[in-house]
Structures are given as C-alpha cells and as structure tokens.
Amino acid sequence: MSKTTFSIEGRGLKLNSAADVQEFVNTIEGMTELDSVVLSGNTFGVEASRAIAAALAKKPLLKLAQLSDIFTGRLLSEIPDSLKAFGDALIDKEHLVELNLSDNAFGAAGLGPLSDFLKTNRNLQILKLNNNGLGPTGGKVLADALKEAQKRNEAEKKKSSLRVIIIGRNRLEDGSAPLLGEAFAAHGTLTHVSMPQNGIRMAGIRALAAGLTQCPNLEVLDLQDNTFTAKGCFAFAGALPNWPELKRLNFGECLLSNKGSILLSSALARGKNTKLESLDFTYGEMRENGVLALASVISSHLPNLTKLELNGNQVEEDSAAMDAIRDALSRHNHDDALGALDDMESPDSDAESDSSSSDEEEKEQDKRDDDELADLAAKLNV
C-alpha cells in the first residue's frame, strides 16, 4: 500500500461493526497524504460504514473514492444510512475527482441520501453509478440533483467540473431520460457519457440527443442496447456534427433500422467527426445499401477509424457491401479494424419467414421506407 492509497479491494470481508473496521480506521487516520480509497469487493454494514466514513471525513486531499460493490448481502433498508455516511464524509472534499458507487443495488432509495453530496460537492469530475437498479425514479432524482448543482454553479459564476457520467444497466427508461438530457445540457461539459442497457426507447433517445447536443466536447458516447429506430437515429444524426472531438460511438444492439443507419452515415458524411476511432453499429438491422453508405463515409471522412463493429446485420460477410467496408478501412491502413462477422443475418431472412407477404406488398413497403428516409434526410439537409 502506497503512502497515498488505502485499499482493501476484493478481500470479500463482511464488516458489520465499528470494531470490525478499527484496524482500517487506524491505518487511514495515520495516512497524512491519503488521496485514494478503494473499498470495493467487501460488504459494509451501517456501523462499519459510519466508522470508515468518519475517518475519511478528516482527509482533505481525497481525489478518488472507489466504493463499488460494498453492500452485497445487505438489506435495502440498511444501505441508505451507509450511503449518507459516505456522502457526508466526502461532501466538502475540494480535490475529489472521482466517485464510483457501481454494482451496489441501492435503487432509487439510495440516491436520496446522496442528493446533498451531488448538489454540494461540485468539484467532482467523474461519477460512476453503473448497475445500481435506479429505475426511472432514481434517474429523476439523479437528474434533479445534477440540475441543482449546476444552478449553484451558475449562481457562483462557476463552470461545471463534471466530465464523465457512467449510468448503465439501471433501467432508466423513458421516464427519466428527458430529465437526464436536461441535466446534461445544463452542465454542457461532458466528455464521456455511458448509458447502455437502460430500456430507453425513441422518445427518451430523442431527449438525450437534444441534451447532449449542448456538450460540444463529447468524446465518448455509449448507448448500447437501447431502442433507436429511424426516429432516434434522426435525432442523433442532427446531433453528431456538434461533436468534433468524438472518438468512440457505441450504438450497438440499438435497432437502428437500415434507414436509420443511413441517416447516421449521412450525418458523419458532413465531415465533422474525423477524430472518430471506434464505431459500433452491431445488430442494427443494416442492409446492403446501409453498409455501402457507411463504407463511403469511412473512405472519405473517417481516417482515424481503427475499430469497427458490424456483426449481426442483414448482409452477407462476403458481400460486395462488406468488401467495400474492407476497402475503405484499407485506404487508411486500418485493415485490422473490422471486428468479427460470425453472426450476420441473411438479407432475405425476413421475407422467407413471412410467406404471406407478396412481392407487391414488399415493393410498396420499400417505397414507403424510401419516401420516409428521403423526408428525414431532407430535414437534415443531407
């Protein structure tokens, strides 16, 4: 253990009382230069939490608090008091950069005790709340706290410090996505937003796009395994040109739709995202013309793309469209950028599964799809 870091990470200790943690309290109190504490992978009861928190409260140099996975096996009724103890201990830490509370199943009830911390400690740059079971209610509590923090910043003529927010696997859904979008817009300083697996659908996706448009320094956006469709893609196609620093974009497993993917490619074709290094459109229902549109964009506007994931789309691995992707990547000497293609769907699998669909019906649907795509593209001026 260094002079600046206290860690008991991954020991699997069950710590219930103040006596159970007295040894650790003594160590913390003796570390005059302590700036990092790592408690992850142990389980703390209320009294143990209060004792550790009281020791941390005396450490003004704290920069990092890794408190992920520290309540396994605890009753939901216990956790809020423990969270309040830690939040109160960290509330005045002027150097605190990162708080990680991921993998603690405290739900919306746990965010209440943390609200004062989130509103008051406005030095925090990195907030990790992944897999906490927040639900829509917890998402609203979080959004309200973040908006209040920014109101206080503005009252003090202070710029937000918040840069990274990771809130995946929380079932935030459409009920909280619009409020979170407002919170992101209010801060406007985010460089990294990760919200995978949240059950967010088109209305919520559009609200997030609107909010994130106000974050011009965005570098990483991960919305994997939410539901876009063409309407969500339309919203993000309008947002993409606002992020010239974007390096990683993960829209994998988002049901983009083929026309939605074309809208996104059209937005990338504006040439505003040339720093993009990683792109994930897996399981996006892309067809051959959608893949060809992306290949054209890569060739002309994405010289730094070193990682591309397209598995699970509706085009053959050895098709002309995929060859065009390979050629486009090769043009920039990124021959190894394309990920695995071991789960590609046959482009005519949908038609084969529905024998009642006539050729005439399919042609009419294709025409409707083309007309809708043209309308959306016209709105984007692409």
Buried (B, 14 or more C-beta within 10 A) or exposed (E): EEEBBBBBEEEEBBBBEBEBBEEBBEBBBEBEEBBBBBBBBBBBBBBBBBBBBBBBBEBEBBBBBBBBBBBBEBEEEBBBBBBBBBBBBBBEBEEBBBBBBBBBBBBBBBBBBBBBBBBBBBBBBBBBBBBBBBBBBBBBBBBBBBBBBBEEBEEEEEEBBBBBBBBBBBBBBBBBBBBBBBBBBBBBBBBBBBBBBBBBBBBBBBBBBBBBBBBBBBBBBBBBBBBBBBBBBBBBBBBBBBBBBBBBBBBBBBBBBBBBBBBBBBBBBBEBBBBBBBBBBBBBBBBBBBBBBBBBBBBBBBBEBBBBBBBBBBBBEEBEBBEBBBEBBBEBEBEEBBEEBEEBBEBEEEEEEEEEEEEEEEEEEEEEBEEBBEEBBEEBEB
